[in-house]
Amino acid sequence: MPANKKYLTTSPLQRTLKISAGILGGYLVSLAFLQCTMSFLPKKDVFVTGHFTNYIIWATLMVVAFLSTNGWKVWGWYLLACVVLMSPYIYQHYF
């Protein structure tokens, strides 16, 4: 059954932003979450289970990016999440 045309994104820029945010941005946020958990929990345990949780988070964030109507907002939220999630790791290792 084909998709209804009124629900599809017509702008090629928005489509590109959603795809790049879903793939690259979602992966960056999931890695930032992994680094954040490594700064509070034992690194060995997080590293072992992190591969599975990383994939689940990445797939979820990909779906969220495609459900949004504006690709710029998705990139903004994903970059903000990366900064917030990486701040404990950066603080612990560099300050």
HTML snippet that shows the backbone in 3Dmol.js (N, CA, C, O; Angstrom):
<script src="https://3Dmol.org/build/3Dmol-min.js"></script>
<div id="view" style="width:600px;height:400px;position:relative"></div>
<script>
const pdb = `
ATOM      1  N   MET A   1       0.843  -1.164   0.000  1.00  0.00           N
ATOM      2  CA  MET A   1       0.000   0.000   0.000  1.00  0.00           C
ATOM      3  C   MET A   1       0.895   1.236   0.000  1.00  0.00           C
ATOM      4  O   MET A   1       1.701   1.399   0.916  1.00  0.00           O
ATOM      5  N   PRO A   2       0.781   2.101  -0.989  1.00  0.00           N
ATOM      6  CA  PRO A   2       1.655   3.273  -1.075  1.00  0.00           C
ATOM      7  C   PRO A   2       1.319   4.311   0.009  1.00  0.00           C
ATOM      8  O   PRO A   2       0.207   4.361   0.535  1.00  0.00           O
ATOM      9  N   ALA A   3       2.319   5.126   0.312  1.00  0.00           N
ATOM     10  CA  ALA A   3       2.150   6.159   1.330  1.00  0.00           C
ATOM     11  C   ALA A   3       1.294   7.298   0.788  1.00  0.00           C
ATOM     12  O   ALA A   3       1.280   7.561  -0.414  1.00  0.00           O
ATOM     13  N   ASN A   4       0.590   7.960   1.677  1.00  0.00           N
ATOM     14  CA  ASN A   4      -0.214   9.117   1.308  1.00  0.00           C
ATOM     15  C   ASN A   4       0.732  10.295   1.064  1.00  0.00           C
ATOM     16  O   ASN A   4       1.569  10.596   1.914  1.00  0.00           O
ATOM     17  N   LYS A   5       0.611  10.951  -0.067  1.00  0.00           N
ATOM     18  CA  LYS A   5       1.539  11.996  -0.484  1.00  0.00           C
ATOM     19  C   LYS A   5       1.545  13.192   0.464  1.00  0.00           C
ATOM     20  O   LYS A   5       2.565  13.870   0.584  1.00  0.00           O
ATOM     21  N   LYS A   6       0.434  13.465   1.137  1.00  0.00           N
ATOM     22  CA  LYS A   6       0.394  14.643   1.998  1.00  0.00           C
ATOM     23  C   LYS A   6       1.237  14.465   3.261  1.00  0.00           C
ATOM     24  O   LYS A   6       1.524  15.455   3.935  1.00  0.00           O
ATOM     25  N   TYR A   7       1.640  13.257   3.603  1.00  0.00           N
ATOM     26  CA  TYR A   7       2.453  13.021   4.778  1.00  0.00           C
ATOM     27  C   TYR A   7       3.946  12.921   4.459  1.00  0.00           C
ATOM     28  O   TYR A   7       4.759  12.825   5.378  1.00  0.00           O
ATOM     29  N   LEU A   8       4.315  12.940   3.210  1.00  0.00           N
ATOM     30  CA  LEU A   8       5.715  12.818   2.823  1.00  0.00           C
ATOM     31  C   LEU A   8       6.394  14.180   2.800  1.00  0.00           C
ATOM     32  O   LEU A   8       5.748  15.193   2.531  1.00  0.00           O
ATOM     33  N   THR A   9       7.689  14.209   3.080  1.00  0.00           N
ATOM     34  CA  THR A   9       8.459  15.439   3.032  1.00  0.00           C
ATOM     35  C   THR A   9       8.739  15.792   1.587  1.00  0.00           C
ATOM     36  O   THR A   9       9.232  14.965   0.820  1.00  0.00           O
ATOM     37  N   THR A  10       8.421  17.035   1.214  1.00  0.00           N
ATOM     38  CA  THR A  10       8.606  17.455  -0.175  1.00  0.00           C
ATOM     39  C   THR A  10       9.957  18.115  -0.401  1.00  0.00           C
ATOM     40  O   THR A  10      10.467  18.083  -1.521  1.00  0.00           O
ATOM     41  N   SER A  11      10.545  18.705   0.613  1.00  0.00           N
ATOM     42  CA  SER A  11      11.809  19.409   0.466  1.00  0.00           C
ATOM     43  C   SER A  11      12.982  18.426   0.490  1.00  0.00           C
ATOM     44  O   SER A  11      13.095  17.616   1.410  1.00  0.00           O
ATOM     45  N   PRO A  12      13.859  18.495  -0.525  1.00  0.00           N
ATOM     46  CA  PRO A  12      15.025  17.602  -0.508  1.00  0.00           C
ATOM     47  C   PRO A  12      15.996  17.928   0.627  1.00  0.00           C
ATOM     48  O   PRO A  12      16.679  17.037   1.133  1.00  0.00           O
ATOM     49  N   LEU A  13      16.062  19.204   1.031  1.00  0.00           N
ATOM     50  CA  LEU A  13      16.937  19.579   2.135  1.00  0.00           C
ATOM     51  C   LEU A  13      16.458  18.961   3.439  1.00  0.00           C
ATOM     52  O   LEU A  13      17.262  18.425   4.200  1.00  0.00           O
ATOM     53  N   GLN A  14      15.156  19.030   3.708  1.00  0.00           N
ATOM     54  CA  GLN A  14      14.615  18.449   4.928  1.00  0.00           C
ATOM     55  C   GLN A  14      14.781  16.925   4.934  1.00  0.00           C
ATOM     56  O   GLN A  14      15.065  16.324   5.970  1.00  0.00           O
ATOM     57  N   ARG A  15      14.603  16.328   3.790  1.00  0.00           N
ATOM     58  CA  ARG A  15      14.773  14.879   3.691  1.00  0.00           C
ATOM     59  C   ARG A  15      16.222  14.489   3.987  1.00  0.00           C
ATOM     60  O   ARG A  15      16.478  13.515   4.695  1.00  0.00           O
ATOM     61  N   THR A  16      17.170  15.259   3.437  1.00  0.00           N
ATOM     62  CA  THR A  16      18.585  14.989   3.682  1.00  0.00           C
ATOM     63  C   THR A  16      18.941  15.204   5.148  1.00  0.00           C
ATOM     64  O   THR A  16      19.699  14.426   5.729  1.00  0.00           O
ATOM     65  N   LEU A  17      18.392  16.263   5.744  1.00  0.00           N
ATOM     66  CA  LEU A  17      18.653  16.520   7.160  1.00  0.00           C
ATOM     67  C   LEU A  17      18.099  15.415   8.042  1.00  0.00           C
ATOM     68  O   LEU A  17      18.746  15.020   9.013  1.00  0.00           O
ATOM     69  N   LYS A  18      16.924  14.912   7.726  1.00  0.00           N
ATOM     70  CA  LYS A  18      16.340  13.823   8.520  1.00  0.00           C
ATOM     71  C   LYS A  18      17.155  12.548   8.398  1.00  0.00           C
ATOM     72  O   LYS A  18      17.392  11.861   9.392  1.00  0.00           O
ATOM     73  N   ILE A  19      17.580  12.232   7.193  1.00  0.00           N
ATOM     74  CA  ILE A  19      18.372  11.013   6.975  1.00  0.00           C
ATOM     75  C   ILE A  19      19.711  11.108   7.689  1.00  0.00           C
ATOM     76  O   ILE A  19      20.130  10.165   8.359  1.00  0.00           O
ATOM     77  N   SER A  20      20.389  12.254   7.545  1.00  0.00           N
ATOM     78  CA  SER A  20      21.695  12.403   8.196  1.00  0.00           C
ATOM     79  C   SER A  20      21.561  12.458   9.715  1.00  0.00           C
ATOM     80  O   SER A  20      22.412  11.931  10.432  1.00  0.00           O
ATOM     81  N   ALA A  21      20.495  13.097  10.212  1.00  0.00           N
ATOM     82  CA  ALA A  21      20.287  13.131  11.659  1.00  0.00           C
ATOM     83  C   ALA A  21      19.956  11.745  12.180  1.00  0.00           C
ATOM     84  O   ALA A  21      20.413  11.361  13.256  1.00  0.00           O
ATOM     85  N   GLY A  22      19.178  10.999  11.438  1.00  0.00           N
ATOM     86  CA  GLY A  22      18.829   9.655  11.874  1.00  0.00           C
ATOM     87  C   GLY A  22      20.022   8.728  11.921  1.00  0.00           C
ATOM     88  O   GLY A  22      20.182   7.966  12.874  1.00  0.00           O
ATOM     89  N   ILE A  23      20.856   8.784  10.905  1.00  0.00           N
ATOM     90  CA  ILE A  23      21.996   7.866  10.846  1.00  0.00           C
ATOM     91  C   ILE A  23      23.166   8.376  11.685  1.00  0.00           C
ATOM     92  O   ILE A  23      23.597   7.704  12.622  1.00  0.00           O
ATOM     93  N   LEU A  24      23.674   9.550  11.354  1.00  0.00           N
ATOM     94  CA  LEU A  24      24.867  10.059  12.026  1.00  0.00           C
ATOM     95  C   LEU A  24      24.555  10.632  13.408  1.00  0.00           C
ATOM     96  O   LEU A  24      25.245  10.324  14.379  1.00  0.00           O
ATOM     97  N   GLY A  25      23.525  11.457  13.496  1.00  0.00           N
ATOM     98  CA  GLY A  25      23.185  12.061  14.779  1.00  0.00           C
ATOM     99  C   GLY A  25      22.744  11.043  15.811  1.00  0.00           C
ATOM    100  O   GLY A  25      23.130  11.125  16.977  1.00  0.00           O
ATOM    101  N   GLY A  26      21.936  10.084  15.387  1.00  0.00           N
ATOM    102  CA  GLY A  26      21.513   9.041  16.306  1.00  0.00           C
ATOM    103  C   GLY A  26      22.679   8.212  16.804  1.00  0.00           C
ATOM    104  O   GLY A  26      22.709   7.815  17.969  1.00  0.00           O
ATOM    105  N   TYR A  27      23.635   7.949  15.935  1.00  0.00           N
ATOM    106  CA  TYR A  27      24.809   7.188  16.346  1.00  0.00           C
ATOM    107  C   TYR A  27      25.662   7.983  17.324  1.00  0.00           C
ATOM    108  O   TYR A  27      26.183   7.423  18.288  1.00  0.00           O
ATOM    109  N   LEU A  28      25.810   9.286  17.086  1.00  0.00           N
ATOM    110  CA  LEU A  28      26.589  10.120  17.992  1.00  0.00           C
ATOM    111  C   LEU A  28      25.938  10.219  19.369  1.00  0.00           C
ATOM    112  O   LEU A  28      26.633  10.188  20.385  1.00  0.00           O
ATOM    113  N   VAL A  29      24.624  10.337  19.411  1.00  0.00           N
ATOM    114  CA  VAL A  29      23.928  10.401  20.699  1.00  0.00           C
ATOM    115  C   VAL A  29      24.063   9.075  21.438  1.00  0.00           C
ATOM    116  O   VAL A  29      24.267   9.063  22.652  1.00  0.00           O
ATOM    117  N   SER A  30      23.952   7.972  20.731  1.00  0.00           N
ATOM    118  CA  SER A  30      24.077   6.672  21.399  1.00  0.00           C
ATOM    119  C   SER A  30      25.498   6.450  21.922  1.00  0.00           C
ATOM    120  O   SER A  30      25.674   5.855  22.985  1.00  0.00           O
ATOM    121  N   LEU A  31      26.505   6.915  21.197  1.00  0.00           N
ATOM    122  CA  LEU A  31      27.876   6.825  21.704  1.00  0.00           C
ATOM    123  C   LEU A  31      28.096   7.751  22.887  1.00  0.00           C
ATOM    124  O   LEU A  31      28.815   7.399  23.823  1.00  0.00           O
ATOM    125  N   ALA A  32      27.490   8.924  22.860  1.00  0.00           N
ATOM    126  CA  ALA A  32      27.603   9.841  23.996  1.00  0.00           C
ATOM    127  C   ALA A  32      26.945   9.242  25.231  1.00  0.00           C
ATOM    128  O   ALA A  32      27.446   9.406  26.343  1.00  0.00           O
ATOM    129  N   PHE A  33      25.830   8.551  25.043  1.00  0.00           N
ATOM    130  CA  PHE A  33      25.188   7.880  26.175  1.00  0.00           C
ATOM    131  C   PHE A  33      26.094   6.784  26.734  1.00  0.00           C
ATOM    132  O   PHE A  33      26.177   6.605  27.949  1.00  0.00           O
ATOM    133  N   LEU A  34      26.760   6.062  25.864  1.00  0.00           N
ATOM    134  CA  LEU A  34      27.682   5.020  26.302  1.00  0.00           C
ATOM    135  C   LEU A  34      28.841   5.619  27.097  1.00  0.00           C
ATOM    136  O   LEU A  34      29.242   5.066  28.122  1.00  0.00           O
ATOM    137  N   GLN A  35      29.376   6.740  26.633  1.00  0.00           N
ATOM    138  CA  GLN A  35      30.458   7.400  27.358  1.00  0.00           C
ATOM    139  C   GLN A  35      29.983   7.934  28.705  1.00  0.00           C
ATOM    140  O   GLN A  35      30.725   7.904  29.686  1.00  0.00           O
ATOM    141  N   CYS A  36      28.753   8.417  28.749  1.00  0.00           N
ATOM    142  CA  CYS A  36      28.199   8.932  29.998  1.00  0.00           C
ATOM    143  C   CYS A  36      28.058   7.805  31.025  1.00  0.00           C
ATOM    144  O   CYS A  36      28.391   7.990  32.195  1.00  0.00           O
ATOM    145  N   THR A  37      27.577   6.664  30.600  1.00  0.00           N
ATOM    146  CA  THR A  37      27.443   5.549  31.535  1.00  0.00           C
ATOM    147  C   THR A  37      28.802   5.006  31.965  1.00  0.00           C
ATOM    148  O   THR A  37      28.938   4.490  33.074  1.00  0.00           O
ATOM    149  N   MET A  38      29.812   5.116  31.094  1.00  0.00           N
ATOM    150  CA  MET A  38      31.156   4.664  31.462  1.00  0.00           C
ATOM    151  C   MET A  38      31.777   5.541  32.537  1.00  0.00           C
ATOM    152  O   MET A  38      32.662   5.089  33.262  1.00  0.00           O
ATOM    153  N   SER A  39      31.330   6.786  32.653  1.00  0.00           N
ATOM    154  CA  SER A  39      31.911   7.646  33.677  1.00  0.00           C
ATOM    155  C   SER A  39      31.296   7.396  35.048  1.00  0.00           C
ATOM    156  O   SER A  39      31.849   7.850  36.050  1.00  0.00           O
ATOM    157  N   PHE A  40      30.164   6.684  35.128  1.00  0.00           N
ATOM    158  CA  PHE A  40      29.523   6.409  36.408  1.00  0.00           C
ATOM    159  C   PHE A  40      29.567   4.933  36.818  1.00  0.00           C
ATOM    160  O   PHE A  40      29.517   4.622  38.008  1.00  0.00           O
ATOM    161  N   LEU A  41      29.658   4.039  35.859  1.00  0.00           N
ATOM    162  CA  LEU A  41      29.639   2.600  36.124  1.00  0.00           C
ATOM    163  C   LEU A  41      30.985   1.992  35.747  1.00  0.00           C
ATOM    164  O   LEU A  41      31.777   2.644  35.067  1.00  0.00           O
ATOM    165  N   PRO A  42      31.263   0.763  36.170  1.00  0.00           N
ATOM    166  CA  PRO A  42      32.529   0.113  35.780  1.00  0.00           C
ATOM    167  C   PRO A  42      32.633  -0.027  34.253  1.00  0.00           C
ATOM    168  O   PRO A  42      31.703  -0.487  33.590  1.00  0.00           O
ATOM    169  N   LYS A  43      33.778   0.379  33.722  1.00  0.00           N
ATOM    170  CA  LYS A  43      33.960   0.421  32.268  1.00  0.00           C
ATOM    171  C   LYS A  43      33.855  -0.954  31.622  1.00  0.00           C
ATOM    172  O   LYS A  43      33.358  -1.077  30.502  1.00  0.00           O
ATOM    173  N   LYS A  44      34.312  -1.972  32.310  1.00  0.00           N
ATOM    174  CA  LYS A  44      34.279  -3.320  31.741  1.00  0.00           C
ATOM    175  C   LYS A  44      32.837  -3.778  31.514  1.00  0.00           C
ATOM    176  O   LYS A  44      32.514  -4.321  30.457  1.00  0.00           O
ATOM    177  N   ASP A  45      31.982  -3.562  32.496  1.00  0.00           N
ATOM    178  CA  ASP A  45      30.585  -3.985  32.371  1.00  0.00           C
ATOM    179  C   ASP A  45      29.842  -3.181  31.315  1.00  0.00           C
ATOM    180  O   ASP A  45      29.054  -3.733  30.547  1.00  0.00           O
ATOM    181  N   VAL A  46      30.093  -1.885  31.277  1.00  0.00           N
ATOM    182  CA  VAL A  46      29.412  -1.031  30.303  1.00  0.00           C
ATOM    183  C   VAL A  46      29.870  -1.371  28.897  1.00  0.00           C
ATOM    184  O   VAL A  46      29.065  -1.381  27.966  1.00  0.00           O
ATOM    185  N   PHE A  47      31.151  -1.649  28.734  1.00  0.00           N
ATOM    186  CA  PHE A  47      31.665  -1.960  27.402  1.00  0.00           C
ATOM    187  C   PHE A  47      31.083  -3.259  26.856  1.00  0.00           C
ATOM    188  O   PHE A  47      30.819  -3.369  25.658  1.00  0.00           O
ATOM    189  N   VAL A  48      30.886  -4.223  27.716  1.00  0.00           N
ATOM    190  CA  VAL A  48      30.344  -5.509  27.270  1.00  0.00           C
ATOM    191  C   VAL A  48      28.883  -5.373  26.848  1.00  0.00           C
ATOM    192  O   VAL A  48      28.500  -5.848  25.778  1.00  0.00           O
ATOM    193  N   THR A  49      28.079  -4.738  27.667  1.00  0.00           N
ATOM    194  CA  THR A  49      26.651  -4.605  27.353  1.00  0.00           C
ATOM    195  C   THR A  49      26.354  -3.393  26.476  1.00  0.00           C
ATOM    196  O   THR A  49      25.250  -3.258  25.950  1.00  0.00           O
ATOM    197  N   GLY A  50      27.329  -2.525  26.324  1.00  0.00           N
ATOM    198  CA  GLY A  50      27.109  -1.292  25.574  1.00  0.00           C
ATOM    199  C   GLY A  50      26.814  -1.496  24.104  1.00  0.00           C
ATOM    200  O   GLY A  50      26.098  -0.695  23.504  1.00  0.00           O
ATOM    201  N   HIS A  51      27.344  -2.541  23.513  1.00  0.00           N
ATOM    202  CA  HIS A  51      27.114  -2.775  22.092  1.00  0.00           C
ATOM    203  C   HIS A  51      25.635  -3.061  21.812  1.00  0.00           C
ATOM    204  O   HIS A  51      25.094  -2.607  20.804  1.00  0.00           O
ATOM    205  N   PHE A  52      25.006  -3.787  22.672  1.00  0.00           N
ATOM    206  CA  PHE A  52      23.590  -4.105  22.475  1.00  0.00           C
ATOM    207  C   PHE A  52      22.709  -2.886  22.730  1.00  0.00           C
ATOM    208  O   PHE A  52      21.815  -2.581  21.941  1.00  0.00           O
ATOM    209  N   THR A  53      22.966  -2.198  23.828  1.00  0.00           N
ATOM    210  CA  THR A  53      22.155  -1.013  24.127  1.00  0.00           C
ATOM    211  C   THR A  53      22.413   0.107  23.134  1.00  0.00           C
ATOM    212  O   THR A  53      21.510   0.881  22.819  1.00  0.00           O
ATOM    213  N   ASN A  54      23.630   0.196  22.645  1.00  0.00           N
ATOM    214  CA  ASN A  54      23.972   1.211  21.655  1.00  0.00           C
ATOM    215  C   ASN A  54      23.148   1.023  20.379  1.00  0.00           C
ATOM    216  O   ASN A  54      22.648   1.996  19.815  1.00  0.00           O
ATOM    217  N   TYR A  55      23.009  -0.192  19.937  1.00  0.00           N
ATOM    218  CA  TYR A  55      22.231  -0.458  18.732  1.00  0.00           C
ATOM    219  C   TYR A  55      20.749  -0.154  18.945  1.00  0.00           C
ATOM    220  O   TYR A  55      20.100   0.399  18.056  1.00  0.00           O
ATOM    221  N   ILE A  56      20.209  -0.507  20.106  1.00  0.00           N
ATOM    222  CA  ILE A  56      18.791  -0.257  20.386  1.00  0.00           C
ATOM    223  C   ILE A  56      18.512   1.239  20.442  1.00  0.00           C
ATOM    224  O   ILE A  56      17.515   1.707  19.893  1.00  0.00           O
ATOM    225  N   ILE A  57      19.387   1.989  21.103  1.00  0.00           N
ATOM    226  CA  ILE A  57      19.209   3.441  21.188  1.00  0.00           C
ATOM    227  C   ILE A  57      19.338   4.069  19.811  1.00  0.00           C
ATOM    228  O   ILE A  57      18.560   4.959  19.464  1.00  0.00           O
ATOM    229  N   TRP A  58      20.301   3.624  19.026  1.00  0.00           N
ATOM    230  CA  TRP A  58      20.501   4.177  17.687  1.00  0.00           C
ATOM    231  C   TRP A  58      19.284   3.930  16.796  1.00  0.00           C
ATOM    232  O   TRP A  58      18.851   4.829  16.074  1.00  0.00           O
ATOM    233  N   ALA A  59      18.739   2.738  16.841  1.00  0.00           N
ATOM    234  CA  ALA A  59      17.558   2.430  16.031  1.00  0.00           C
ATOM    235  C   ALA A  59      16.356   3.268  16.471  1.00  0.00           C
ATOM    236  O   ALA A  59      15.584   3.730  15.632  1.00  0.00           O
ATOM    237  N   THR A  60      16.196   3.464  17.768  1.00  0.00           N
ATOM    238  CA  THR A  60      15.091   4.286  18.271  1.00  0.00           C
ATOM    239  C   THR A  60      15.249   5.734  17.845  1.00  0.00           C
ATOM    240  O   THR A  60      14.277   6.367  17.433  1.00  0.00           O
ATOM    241  N   LEU A  61      16.456   6.265  17.938  1.00  0.00           N
ATOM    242  CA  LEU A  61      16.688   7.651  17.532  1.00  0.00           C
ATOM    243  C   LEU A  61      16.539   7.839  16.026  1.00  0.00           C
ATOM    244  O   LEU A  61      16.182   8.925  15.570  1.00  0.00           O
ATOM    245  N   MET A  62      16.808   6.801  15.258  1.00  0.00           N
ATOM    246  CA  MET A  62      16.578   6.888  13.819  1.00  0.00           C
ATOM    247  C   MET A  62      15.102   7.034  13.507  1.00  0.00           C
ATOM    248  O   MET A  62      14.724   7.835  12.652  1.00  0.00           O
ATOM    249  N   VAL A  63      14.265   6.270  14.190  1.00  0.00           N
ATOM    250  CA  VAL A  63      12.820   6.354  13.989  1.00  0.00           C
ATOM    251  C   VAL A  63      12.310   7.723  14.423  1.00  0.00           C
ATOM    252  O   VAL A  63      11.465   8.312  13.749  1.00  0.00           O
ATOM    253  N   VAL A  64      12.815   8.232  15.540  1.00  0.00           N
ATOM    254  CA  VAL A  64      12.396   9.552  16.024  1.00  0.00           C
ATOM    255  C   VAL A  64      12.751  10.635  15.018  1.00  0.00           C
ATOM    256  O   VAL A  64      11.967  11.562  14.812  1.00  0.00           O
ATOM    257  N   ALA A  65      13.906  10.538  14.394  1.00  0.00           N
ATOM    258  CA  ALA A  65      14.312  11.540  13.402  1.00  0.00           C
ATOM    259  C   ALA A  65      13.372  11.541  12.209  1.00  0.00           C
ATOM    260  O   ALA A  65      13.060  12.604  11.672  1.00  0.00           O
ATOM    261  N   PHE A  66      12.920  10.384  11.788  1.00  0.00           N
ATOM    262  CA  PHE A  66      12.027  10.330  10.630  1.00  0.00           C
ATOM    263  C   PHE A  66      10.602  10.731  10.967  1.00  0.00           C
ATOM    264  O   PHE A  66       9.848  11.115  10.072  1.00  0.00           O
ATOM    265  N   LEU A  67      10.214  10.652  12.222  1.00  0.00           N
ATOM    266  CA  LEU A  67       8.869  11.071  12.620  1.00  0.00           C
ATOM    267  C   LEU A  67       8.746  12.581  12.741  1.00  0.00           C
ATOM    268  O   LEU A  67       7.637  13.113  12.708  1.00  0.00           O
ATOM    269  N   SER A  68       9.853  13.273  12.880  1.00  0.00           N
ATOM    270  CA  SER A  68       9.833  14.720  13.041  1.00  0.00           C
ATOM    271  C   SER A  68       9.498  15.413  11.715  1.00  0.00           C
ATOM    272  O   SER A  68       9.665  14.843  10.636  1.00  0.00           O
ATOM    273  N   THR A  69       9.023  16.648  11.827  1.00  0.00           N
ATOM    274  CA  THR A  69       8.690  17.409  10.621  1.00  0.00           C
ATOM    275  C   THR A  69       9.819  18.329  10.191  1.00  0.00           C
ATOM    276  O   THR A  69       9.861  18.745   9.033  1.00  0.00           O
ATOM    277  N   ASN A  70      10.742  18.658  11.099  1.00  0.00           N
ATOM    278  CA  ASN A  70      11.814  19.592  10.787  1.00  0.00           C
ATOM    279  C   ASN A  70      13.157  18.946  11.105  1.00  0.00           C
ATOM    280  O   ASN A  70      13.413  18.556  12.244  1.00  0.00           O
ATOM    281  N   GLY A  71      14.006  18.835  10.096  1.00  0.00           N
ATOM    282  CA  GLY A  71      15.316  18.215  10.272  1.00  0.00           C
ATOM    283  C   GLY A  71      16.274  19.059  11.094  1.00  0.00           C
ATOM    284  O   GLY A  71      17.132  18.522  11.795  1.00  0.00           O
ATOM    285  N   TRP A  72      16.134  20.383  11.013  1.00  0.00           N
ATOM    286  CA  TRP A  72      16.999  21.260  11.796  1.00  0.00           C
ATOM    287  C   TRP A  72      16.771  21.086  13.292  1.00  0.00           C
ATOM    288  O   TRP A  72      17.722  21.092  14.074  1.00  0.00           O
ATOM    289  N   LYS A  73      15.521  20.931  13.685  1.00  0.00           N
ATOM    290  CA  LYS A  73      15.214  20.730  15.099  1.00  0.00           C
ATOM    291  C   LYS A  73      15.771  19.402  15.593  1.00  0.00           C
ATOM    292  O   LYS A  73      16.255  19.307  16.721  1.00  0.00           O
ATOM    293  N   VAL A  74      15.702  18.388  14.757  1.00  0.00           N
ATOM    294  CA  VAL A  74      16.242  17.083  15.144  1.00  0.00           C
ATOM    295  C   VAL A  74      17.744  17.189  15.359  1.00  0.00           C
ATOM    296  O   VAL A  74      18.264  16.675  16.349  1.00  0.00           O
ATOM    297  N   TRP A  75      18.447  17.849  14.444  1.00  0.00           N
ATOM    298  CA  TRP A  75      19.881  18.026  14.609  1.00  0.00           C
ATOM    299  C   TRP A  75      20.190  18.839  15.861  1.00  0.00           C
ATOM    300  O   TRP A  75      21.143  18.530  16.577  1.00  0.00           O
ATOM    301  N   GLY A  76      19.401  19.867  16.132  1.00  0.00           N
ATOM    302  CA  GLY A  76      19.615  20.670  17.331  1.00  0.00           C
ATOM    303  C   GLY A  76      19.451  19.864  18.606  1.00  0.00           C
ATOM    304  O   GLY A  76      20.275  19.955  19.516  1.00  0.00           O
ATOM    305  N   TRP A  77      18.384  19.074  18.671  1.00  0.00           N
ATOM    306  CA  TRP A  77      18.157  18.244  19.862  1.00  0.00           C
ATOM    307  C   TRP A  77      19.225  17.173  20.012  1.00  0.00           C
ATOM    308  O   TRP A  77      19.655  16.879  21.127  1.00  0.00           O
ATOM    309  N   TYR A  78      19.654  16.592  18.909  1.00  0.00           N
ATOM    310  CA  TYR A  78      20.671  15.545  18.989  1.00  0.00           C
ATOM    311  C   TYR A  78      22.028  16.123  19.407  1.00  0.00           C
ATOM    312  O   TYR A  78      22.748  15.499  20.187  1.00  0.00           O
ATOM    313  N   LEU A  79      22.383  17.302  18.898  1.00  0.00           N
ATOM    314  CA  LEU A  79      23.642  17.915  19.303  1.00  0.00           C
ATOM    315  C   LEU A  79      23.602  18.354  20.763  1.00  0.00           C
ATOM    316  O   LEU A  79      24.597  18.234  21.478  1.00  0.00           O
ATOM    317  N   LEU A  80      22.459  18.861  21.203  1.00  0.00           N
ATOM    318  CA  LEU A  80      22.310  19.226  22.610  1.00  0.00           C
ATOM    319  C   LEU A  80      22.425  17.992  23.506  1.00  0.00           C
ATOM    320  O   LEU A  80      23.055  18.044  24.562  1.00  0.00           O
ATOM    321  N   ALA A  81      21.821  16.895  23.085  1.00  0.00           N
ATOM    322  CA  ALA A  81      21.919  15.652  23.850  1.00  0.00           C
ATOM    323  C   ALA A  81      23.363  15.160  23.903  1.00  0.00           C
ATOM    324  O   ALA A  81      23.803  14.656  24.936  1.00  0.00           O
ATOM    325  N   CYS A  82      24.103  15.301  22.805  1.00  0.00           N
ATOM    326  CA  CYS A  82      25.508  14.890  22.797  1.00  0.00           C
ATOM    327  C   CYS A  82      26.327  15.714  23.782  1.00  0.00           C
ATOM    328  O   CYS A  82      27.156  15.173  24.512  1.00  0.00           O
ATOM    329  N   VAL A  83      26.096  17.008  23.801  1.00  0.00           N
ATOM    330  CA  VAL A  83      26.852  17.876  24.705  1.00  0.00           C
ATOM    331  C   VAL A  83      26.523  17.550  26.156  1.00  0.00           C
ATOM    332  O   VAL A  83      27.423  17.469  26.992  1.00  0.00           O
ATOM    333  N   VAL A  84      25.249  17.364  26.459  1.00  0.00           N
ATOM    334  CA  VAL A  84      24.841  17.067  27.839  1.00  0.00           C
ATOM    335  C   VAL A  84      25.371  15.701  28.279  1.00  0.00           C
ATOM    336  O   VAL A  84      25.859  15.555  29.400  1.00  0.00           O
ATOM    337  N   LEU A  85      25.278  14.712  27.408  1.00  0.00           N
ATOM    338  CA  LEU A  85      25.717  13.370  27.781  1.00  0.00           C
ATOM    339  C   LEU A  85      27.236  13.232  27.843  1.00  0.00           C
ATOM    340  O   LEU A  85      27.746  12.400  28.594  1.00  0.00           O
ATOM    341  N   MET A  86      27.955  14.021  27.077  1.00  0.00           N
ATOM    342  CA  MET A  86      29.414  13.941  27.096  1.00  0.00           C
ATOM    343  C   MET A  86      30.040  14.785  28.190  1.00  0.00           C
ATOM    344  O   MET A  86      31.221  14.611  28.491  1.00  0.00           O
ATOM    345  N   SER A  87      29.283  15.697  28.797  1.00  0.00           N
ATOM    346  CA  SER A  87      29.867  16.597  29.788  1.00  0.00           C
ATOM    347  C   SER A  87      30.419  15.862  31.021  1.00  0.00           C
ATOM    348  O   SER A  87      31.489  16.253  31.486  1.00  0.00           O
ATOM    349  N   PRO A  88      29.772  14.827  31.586  1.00  0.00           N
ATOM    350  CA  PRO A  88      30.417  14.130  32.716  1.00  0.00           C
ATOM    351  C   PRO A  88      31.721  13.434  32.322  1.00  0.00           C
ATOM    352  O   PRO A  88      32.678  13.421  33.097  1.00  0.00           O
ATOM    353  N   TYR A  89      31.759  12.866  31.139  1.00  0.00           N
ATOM    354  CA  TYR A  89      32.971  12.180  30.685  1.00  0.00           C
ATOM    355  C   TYR A  89      34.109  13.178  30.482  1.00  0.00           C
ATOM    356  O   TYR A  89      35.241  12.923  30.891  1.00  0.00           O
ATOM    357  N   ILE A  90      33.808  14.314  29.850  1.00  0.00           N
ATOM    358  CA  ILE A  90      34.827  15.324  29.610  1.00  0.00           C
ATOM    359  C   ILE A  90      35.301  15.927  30.930  1.00  0.00           C
ATOM    360  O   ILE A  90      36.496  16.149  31.126  1.00  0.00           O
ATOM    361  N   TYR A  91      34.363  16.189  31.823  1.00  0.00           N
ATOM    362  CA  TYR A  91      34.718  16.762  33.122  1.00  0.00           C
ATOM    363  C   TYR A  91      35.603  15.812  33.918  1.00  0.00           C
ATOM    364  O   TYR A  91      36.550  16.247  34.573  1.00  0.00           O
ATOM    365  N   GLN A  92      35.304  14.542  33.867  1.00  0.00           N
ATOM    366  CA  GLN A  92      36.046  13.550  34.644  1.00  0.00           C
ATOM    367  C   GLN A  92      37.462  13.354  34.089  1.00  0.00           C
ATOM    368  O   GLN A  92      38.390  13.124  34.864  1.00  0.00           O
ATOM    369  N   HIS A  93      37.644  13.438  32.786  1.00  0.00           N
ATOM    370  CA  HIS A  93      38.930  13.126  32.199  1.00  0.00           C
ATOM    371  C   HIS A  93      39.828  14.346  31.948  1.00  0.00           C
ATOM    372  O   HIS A  93      41.044  14.196  31.823  1.00  0.00           O
ATOM    373  N   TYR A  94      39.258  15.528  31.873  1.00  0.00           N
ATOM    374  CA  TYR A  94      40.081  16.684  31.528  1.00  0.00           C
ATOM    375  C   TYR A  94      40.130  17.762  32.608  1.00  0.00           C
ATOM    376  O   TYR A  94      40.909  18.708  32.490  1.00  0.00           O
ATOM    377  N   PHE A  95      39.323  17.641  33.647  1.00  0.00           N
ATOM    378  CA  PHE A  95      39.362  18.680  34.696  1.00  0.00           C
ATOM    379  C   PHE A  95      39.595  18.072  36.053  1.00  0.00           C
ATOM    380  O   PHE A  95      39.658  18.791  37.050  1.00  0.00           O
TER     381      PHE A  95
END
`;
const viewer = $3Dmol.createViewer("view");
viewer.addModel(pdb, "pdb");
viewer.setStyle({}, {cartoon: {color: "spectrum"}});
viewer.zoomTo();
viewer.render();
</script>
